[in-house]
Amino acid sequence: MSQVDPYAELRAGVRSVVTQFDSRYWQDLDEARAFPEKFVNALAAAGWLSALIPEEYGGSNLSLTEASVIMEEINRAGGNSGACHGQMYVMGCVVRHGSKAQKEALLPKIASGELRMQAMAVTEPTTGSDTTKLKTMAVRKGDHYVVNGQKVWTSRIQHSDYMLLLARTTPLAEVKKKTEGLSVFLVDVRPEMGKTIIAKPIRNMVNHETNELFIDNLEIPVENRIGEEGLGLKYILDGLNAERLLIAAECVGDGHWFVEKAKNYANDRRVFDRPIGQNQGIQFPIARAHINVEAASLMRYEGTRLFDAGQPCGAQANMAKLLAADASWEAANACLQTHGGFGFAAEYDVERKFRETRLYQVAPISTNMVLSYIAEHVLGLPRSY
């Protein structure tokens, strides 16, 4: 980051909200496995979660670069964007591909915080990353579709009013290309939860609300389909570069948090009559972590610059995600090691953030999937899957 930060005012605005929620707030939530309702509401009320919604629908119409700074700053200030980042990018499918009626009905209410749309049901237990083989079927019957199937890792649905659902509308055996025949739908989950949609929470290593979904004869009006039937995968993939760049920014924020936490502790902690930060064995891992976080941040900015200019950025988005996830994980390990035994104590927040940032090695796209993408699409190596 340059000495003159062009986003200093933006950062200060985000931080003024996030710092209202101190360490004790996050520790209590983590212990209770509770959702940060007040935190998400405060961000929405301040307008930070509507950054990518056009002004005509009540949003801020910020660039992806600016949106990434918001995500970064939430994590850098000690918060957890995982509870709210879906509202930043899930609705992007409506912005880019939704009908005028869908936009007018949903976007102003999402921008104001009246409605939440944080959930996206794509992944299935038996198909994982092989999205083209998903088995959830949406069969059209007159003016509605009837959906049956199962989803997994559907996050924040219990705190969302609407979700995006990807389902097959044409059986895989009947399409020319396996990427065809998938459609994406807007689902009002409020009247369906516990009836046609059963959510089974998945307890996991972080305080992250995610679920397995069982969908039984869910009826969706035809007007709730986004775009053309059969092109749903294209619409979903269109938003993935933005998602990966925003997640990269979150990792950068985590990385800065770990470096700052480790630096401060290394300066304050004295052993053998000297600050432990005087020892190169402590200095070098922190310094290397800082260097890698800064480098990852630059790749994030390159990706968002291309995205905002309407240029191809798939390679940059994937590389930013990988570099930032690796950098935050390295910083997490350096920070925990610097704290020694105290790093395992919940009151220091290190172990909580340590668990949270580990997720980004796996999701929203795993490190190995990124490497496969770069190998094939950038280096021209044979397709591996």
Secondary structure, 3 states (H helix, E strand, C coil): CCCCCCCHHHHHHHHHHHCCCCHHHHHHHHHHCCCCHHHHHHHHHCCHHHCCCCHHHCCCCCCHHHHHHHHHHHHHCCCCHHHCHHHHHCCHHHHHHCCHHHHHHHHHHHHHCCCCCCEEECCCCCCCCCHHHCCCEEEEECCEEEEEEEEEEEECHHHCCEEEEEEECCCHHHCCCCCCCEEEEEEECCCCECCCEEEEECCCCCCCCEEEEEEEEEEEEHHHEECCCCEHHHHHHHCHHHHHHHHHHHHHHHHHHHHHHHHHHHHHCEECCEEHHHCHHHHHHHHHHHHHHHHHHHHHHHHHHHHHCCCCCHHHHHHHHHHHHHHHHHHHHHHHHHHHHHHHCHHHCHHHHHHHHHHHHCCCCCHHHHHHHHHHHHCCCCCCC
